Amino acid sequence: AEEAIFNFAMVLCDTGSEEKAHFIVHWPCYQSLYQVAQANGEFTQWRADESDSWELSIENLRAAIRPNTRAIIVNCPHNPTGYLMS
């Protein structure tokens, strides 16, 4: 699956300008997910915290979106916390 994720990120990197592609990565996540985003552009962590039962904030996601955002990478339910979005 790593190769498919890397290829997916590579396709999304073409912004049509000198500006790097931006990815939003659900955090915590497996290391390879943010490394692929980092290798192909720049990334922002969409953080979940144990004190909030690992729930993600839509407000934080909205704040992280930029004009050059190409993907929001969410690893669910297979993230390291075991949290399942519903």
C-alpha positions in Angstrom: 0.0 0.0 0.0 2.9 2.3 0.6 3.7 2.6 -3.1 0.1 3.4 -3.9 0.0 6.2 -1.3 3.3 7.6 -2.6 2.0 7.5 -6.2 -1.2 9.2 -5.2 0.7 12.0 -3.5 3.0 12.4 -6.5 -0.1 12.9 -8.8 -1.5 15.5 -6.5 1.8 17.5 -6.3 1.4 19.3 -9.6 0.0 22.6 -8.5 0.6 24.3 -11.8 3.0 26.7 -10.2 6.2 27.0 -8.2 4.1 26.6 -5.0 4.4 23.3 -3.2 1.4 21.1 -2.7 0.0 21.1 0.8 -1.4 18.0 2.5 -3.4 17.8 5.8 -2.5 14.6 7.7 -4.7 13.2 10.5 -2.4 12.9 13.6 -1.4 10.7 15.2 -0.9 8.4 12.2 1.6 5.9 11.0 4.9 7.5 10.1 4.8 6.7 6.4 1.7 8.8 5.9 3.2 12.0 7.0 6.6 11.2 5.4 5.0 10.7 2.0 3.2 14.1 2.4 6.5 15.7 3.6 8.5 14.2 0.7 6.0 15.5 -1.9 5.2 18.9 -0.6 4.4 20.3 2.8 2.0 19.1 5.4 -0.1 20.3 8.4 -1.0 18.0 11.2 -4.7 17.7 11.9 -4.3 16.7 15.5 -6.4 14.5 17.7 -5.7 14.4 21.4 -6.3 11.6 24.0 -7.9 14.2 26.3 -10.7 14.6 23.7 -11.1 10.9 23.3 -9.1 11.2 20.0 -11.9 13.0 18.3 -10.9 15.4 15.4 -12.1 19.0 15.3 -13.7 20.1 12.1 -12.9 23.7 13.1 -9.2 22.8 13.2 -9.5 21.2 9.8 -11.1 24.2 8.3 -8.3 26.4 9.7 -5.6 24.1 8.2 -7.0 24.3 4.6 -5.0 26.5 2.2 -5.4 27.3 -1.5 -2.7 24.8 -2.3 -4.2 22.0 -0.2 -4.4 18.9 -2.4 -5.5 16.2 0.0 -6.7 15.4 3.5 -5.1 12.2 4.6 -7.2 10.3 7.3 -6.2 6.9 8.4 -9.3 5.4 10.0 -9.9 3.0 11.6 -6.3 1.8 11.2 -4.7 4.8 13.0 -2.5 3.9 16.1 -5.2 5.1 18.6 -7.9 2.7 17.5 -10.3 5.6 17.2 -13.2 5.1 14.8 -14.9 8.1 13.3 -18.7 8.0 13.3 
